[in-house]
Amino acid sequence: MTLEVGDLVLTGTPQGVGRVVAGDVITAGLGLPDSKEDLTKLKINVADRQGLFQVD
């Protein structure tokens, strides 16, 4: 699919996948068809937090 400026990408997990817990690492990336290189990658280290998540 083609992403346009302002598009959101939402993900989910199939039934039977365990919960995300502190210490897990979530990775995601975007690439072009027929290319082995990623355009961008995202790595999230999961940690316990109190209160709401906030991006600075």
PEBELNOR-V934635 format. One record per backbone hydrogen bond with DSSP energy under -0.5 kcal/mol. NH is the residue of the N-H (numbers start at 1). CO is the residue of the C=O. E is the energy in kcal/mol with one decimal. If there is no record, write none. Layout:
NH/CO/E
NH/CO/E
This chain:
7/4/-2.4
10/8/-0.6
17/14/-1.6
23/46/-2.9
24/21/-2.3
26/44/-2.9
28/42/-2.2
30/40/-2.1
32/37/-0.6
35/32/-1.6
39/30/-3.3
40/30/-1.4
42/28/-3.0
44/26/-3.2
46/24/-2.8
46/44/-0.7
